[in-house]
Amino acid sequence: MATAADHHHRHRSHRNIPLPFPCSSSPLLFLSLLSLASLILAFSLFKTSTEAPPLSPHHQTNFDFKKASDALCDYSDGKWIFDPTAGSDRYDQTCKEIFKGWNCIGSNKSNALDIVKWRWKPRHCDLPRFDPLRFLQRYRDTNIGFIGDSLNRNMFVSLFCTLKRVSGEVRKWRPSGADRGYTFLQHNLTIAYHRTNLLARYGRWSVSSTGGVLESLGYKEGYRVDVDIPEGTWAEALSFHDVLIFNTGHWWWAPSKFNPVKSPMLFFEKGLPVMPPIPPAVGLDMVLKHMTSFVERRMKPTAILFFRTQSPRHFEGGDWDQGGSCQRIHPLSPQEVGKLFSVDNNGTNVETRLVNQHLYKALDSSVFNVLDITRMSEFRADAHPSTAGGKKHDDCMHWCLPGVTDTWNDLFVAHLDNIQGRN
């Protein structure tokens, strides 16, 4: 678009400038120079048209704070690239915090050494591999809590083993309610894992001799879930931790634990049964509503909150108690991912995307940053313990260590650094 200055320049008075040679003496020379100038101009225009200018920041992917995306990139959108050098020196199977069932190298899983040779490559950028020494220095005097089920423990162990490789001065210490915890003494940085399956308090319920509304409906036993009361394992953690990573999901779709007939989930609010009785999906919405509100009321004013999305399972041929297995040795293709996790197909692993629908709905107006690990993890059917997990069935839910949860922590640290930088 022409500017006012350009317009003025084109229409101002032209002065007659004498040529450096008499026009009448050398018309051939004049034509030759004119042709040469035309060729130079044409080449210049061609070169300019074939070289795309660098993108300005306004053309990059927009920053979505709620999804905890980097300012210039959506880390969750990408693919796995085979890279023999990826993850080889992060830590190894000798880290004693690794649960035996997750130590796939120690258990001689056939592809255990290859699992870490796949590197996650976001579509529009690179996901930086976090530097453990820099992390310890930057987050000196910081307390970090993982609150959730055993998949959050998977992530906690990955972070611990990575940090321990560069800092041996570690003391085992658990803050109130924690299942396990460690302090890196030189930097006074504490990380801890608080186990909770549903976030809310729950326990066995059985028929009362005095009767009640549930008994009148024919219920004889089940699990009482108080949607507005946090489980004691983490209720006090909010006053201690500066950074918190929450998760829940797997136990909400666990008929082997909460059998809808023999041992249903019975939801209570303000001490009274929710009437009429509600299904687990509605109960999850109520728990998420109450728990996010509780966290926002009790958290430290400067705390940074993350909620991790659902970790996918990869059972094929049936669920864990139906002979399902995960024998793949390479990541899935996008087409295979679509087939295995489609909500429309309502397959064995459909819980992954169903849970996420509830999470995004509940967290939309909260102060939580959503740590989206689902998409990258859906590809990794090759990275579970499988038969090497030491169970009577294939473990297609937890992850081998070292493994995929190392990349989760790369993602977590990249987002944490970005948020700290913004603050």
N, C-alpha and C positions, 0 to 999 in steps of 0.2 A: 504494500500500500504506500503510495507516495505521501511524503510529509509536506508541510507548508514550505519548508526550506527547499525541498526538491523542486516544488512548483515554481518558486521564485527563481531558482537557479536556471531552470529550463527556459524561462520567459524573459530573463533580463536582456538588456541591449548587448549585442555582439560587437566586438571590436574587430577590425580588419587587421590580421596579423600577417606580415609579409612572409612569403615562403623563402626557404634558404637557398632556392635556386630559381632561375627564371622559368616560368611556366612554359614559355614558348620554345625554350631551347632543348628540353628533354622530355617530351610526352611519354616516351617509352619507359624511361626511368620512373616517372610518376606512376604509371600503370603497374609497374613491377612492385614498387613499394606498397601500393594500395592492395595488391593481391597478397603480399606477405602479411600485411596487417590483418587482412580478413582471415587468413589461415590461423594466425595466433589467437584471434578472438574466438574462432570456432573451437579450437582445441581447449581453450580456457573454459568455455561454456560446457563442453562435454565432460571435462574433468570434474567440474563442480556438480553436474547432475548425477554423476556416478558415485560420488562420495557422500553417504548419508551423514548429516550433522549429528553430533552427540546429543542424546536425549537430555533435556532439561529436567530438573527435579519435578516439574509439573506433569511430565509425561510418564513418570514412574508410578508403580502401584501405590495407591493411597494408603496412608497409615490408619489402621483400624485399632484403636487403643483397646477396645473390649476384647478383641481376639489376640491381644498381645503380639501383634505383628511388628516387625521392624519397620522403621520409617520408610524404607525404600523397597521392602520385599515381604511377600507372604511366604514364610518358611514352610508352611504346611503343604504347599503346592509344588510337587517335584517328582523325582524318580530316584531309584537306587542305581548307582554306578559301581561296577566291580573295580576295586582299587586295592591291589595287593599290599599297599603300604598303610591303608586305613586302619587305625585302632590297634596296631600291632604292639605299641609300647605304652598303652594307657595303664593297664594292669594285667595280671594274669591269674591263673587258677589257684595260686598260692594265697590269695587274699582270704584270710580266715573268716571274714564276715559273710562270705558267700554261702548261702544255704546249700547243703549237699545236693539236693534235688535240682538245683539250678547250675551246678558246676559241670557243664557239659564237656569241658576238656578233661576234667578229672574222671568223668564217667565214660570217657571214650566214645562220645557220640560221633558218628561217622563224619559229619560235616562241621564239627565244633570249631575247628581252626579257620574255616572259611566264612563263618557267620560275621566276623568283624571285618572282613575284606570287602564289604559292601558299604559304600559311602552315600549318604543322602544328599542329593543335589537339587536344591530348589530351582524352580523354572527360571527365575529372573535374577538370581544372585548366588552366593555361596553361603552355606551355614558354617560359621567359624567353629572350629573345634576348641573347646574352652581350655585355657591354660590354668592348670590347678594351682600353680604357685602364685600367679597373678590374682587368681580368685581368692586365695587365702589372704593375700596382702590387701586387696581392695575391700574385702568384707571382714576385716579384723573387728573383733568385739561385736560380732553378729550371731544371733541364734536363729537357726533355720529348722522348721518343723514340717515333717511329712505326716499328714493326717488322713488315714484311709485304710483300705484293705491291703491284702498281701501284694497287690501290684504296685502299691506305693512303697511297700518295703523293698520290692525289686529295684525301684528307682533310687531309694535311699541307699541301698547297699552299693549300687553302681557309683554314686557320688562319693561315698565313704572310701571305697577302694581306690578311686582316682586320686583323691586328696592324700590318702595315706602313702601313696607312692612317692610323694615329694616332701612329706612331713611325718617323720616317725615319732615325734613327741605327742602321743595321743593317750588320753585318759578315758577309760570307760566311765560314763556318767549319764544318768537318766534324769531329766526333769520330771516333775510331777505327772504321773499317769502314763509316761512313755514306756513302750515295750523295750526299746533299746536306744542308746545315745552315746555320743563321743564328743569330747572337746579336744581340739587341736591347740595344745597349750601355748605354743610359740605365738599364735595369732589370736588366742582366746575366741576361737570360732567353734560353736557347738552345733551339731546336727543331730536330730532325734526323730524317731519314728513312733507315732502314736497309733496303735491299731484300733480301728473301728470299722465294722462291716456296713452299717447302715447310717452312720453319723448319729442317729437318734438312739436313745436308750431302748433296749429290748431284752426280753427274757421269757422263760416258759410261763404259760398261762394254763390253768386247769379249772374245771368246774368248781364253783364254790358251794359249800353246803347250805348257804343261805339263799342261793339262787341270784339271778340278776337278768338283765336284758339279753345278754349273750346266751345265757343258759336257756332262756325262754325261746330262743331261735334255734336251739338244738346243738349249739357248740359245746363240746366236751373238753377239748384241749387245743392248744395252738401256741403262738408266740405273740405276746403283748408288745406293741411298738408305740412308745410315747412320742408322737410326732413333734412335740414342742419342748422336749427335754434332751439335751445333748448327752451322749455317752460319757461316763466319768473319765475315760481314758484320755480325753482331750479337752474337757470343759475348762480346765485351768491353764491350758497351754497358751491361750490367747494373750495372757498377761506377761508371758515370758518370751515368745518368739517374735522376731522382727520380720521374718519372711515365712509364709505358710503356703504349703502346697496341699490342697484337698483333693480327694476323689471318693466316689462311691458309684455303685452300679451292678457289679457282678452278683451280689447276693440278692438283688431285687428280682432277678430272673433265675432263681435256684429252686426248682420244685423238689429236688432231692432233699433240701434243707427245710424249706417252707412249703410242704406239700399242701396244696389248696384244699384237700379233703381231710387228711389225717392231722396236719399241723399247720393250719393257715395263719397268715399274718393278720392279727386283730389290732386295729389302730385305735389309739386313745388320744384325746386332746383335752387338756385341763383336767386330767384325771378320770375322764368319763369315756366310755366307748363311743366311737364315731358311728352315728346311726343315719341311714342304714349302713351296714358294713360296706367297705369300699375295697376295690381290687388293689394289688400292689402298685400299679402304675399311678393311680390317684394318690395313694399313700406316699409315693416317692415325691410327687409334686408338693404335698403338704410338708414333708420333711425338709425339702430343699428351701421352701419358703421360710419356715421357722428357723432353720439352721443358718441361712445367710443373714437373716435379721439378727440372730444371736451373735454371730461373729462381728457384724458391723457395730453392734453396741459395745462389745467387750474388747475388741482389738486395740492394740496400741495406736495412738493417733498417726504415727508415721509408718505403721506396718504395711508391707506389700503382700497382697493376697493373690494367689493363683488357684484356679480350679482346673485340674487336668481332665481332659475328655476321656472317653471310655477306651480301654485297651482291648483290642480285638482278640477273640479266640479263633482257632483255625481247625476245628474238628471237621473231618470229612468222613462220610459213611455212617453218621450217627453221632449222638452226643457222647459225653465221656463215659456214661454208664450204659451205653448201647453199642459198644464196640468201636466208637469213633476214634480216628487216629490222625496224625499229622506227620507223614513220612517224606515230605518234600525236602529237597536239598538245595533248591534255588528259590529266589523270590517269585511271587506270582506276577503274571502279566496284568495289565489294566482290565482286560476282558475277564480274566479269572477272578479278580477282585470284585468286579461288578456282579458276577454270578453268585459268589460265595456270601456276599453281604447285602444283597438287595433286600429291602424291606418288603417289596412286592412278592419276592419268592418265599418269604417267611421261613427261611432255612434255619439250620441249627445255630448259626452264629448271628442271627438277626438282632440279638440284644444290643450289639455294639451301636448301631445307628438309632435304635429305639431309645436307648438311654441318653444318647446325645441330644435327641429332640427335647427331652425333658430338661437336660442341663442348660441348653441354650435359652430355653423359655424362662427358666428360673433365674438365670444369671444376667439377663438382658439389662435390667435396671439396677444391678448391684455394683459394688466397688471391686468385684473380682475381675482379674484378668484371666481369660480363658486360654489355657495351654493346650493347643490342639495337636495331639500326638496320634490321633486316630488314623488319618489318611496315610501317613508314612508307615504306620505299623501294619495296616491291612495287607500290604504287599508281602510281609515277612513270615509266611507260613513255614519257612525253613528254620526259624530261629527259636523254636520252643524246645524244651527238653525232650518231649516225645517219650519214647520208651526208656531213655536214659534218666528220667526223673525219679526212678526208684519206686514208683507206685504200681499198683495192680493194673492200672489203665494208663494210656498215653496222657501226658501232661501237655495239652495244647493251649493252655491259658497263660501260664507264667513264661518268663523269658530266660534263655541261657545267659549266664554272665561269665566273661564279657559278652556283650550283645547289644540288642536294640535299645535297651534302656540307657545305654551310654549316649546314644544320639538324643534321647529325650532330655538328658542333662545338658547336652550342647545347646539344645533349643531353650531350655529353662534359663541357662546362664546368659545366652544372647539376649533374651527378653528382659531379664533382670538388669543387665548392664544398660540396656536401652532405657528402661524406666528410670533407673538411677540417674542416667545422663539427662533425661528430661526434667527430673526433679532438681 
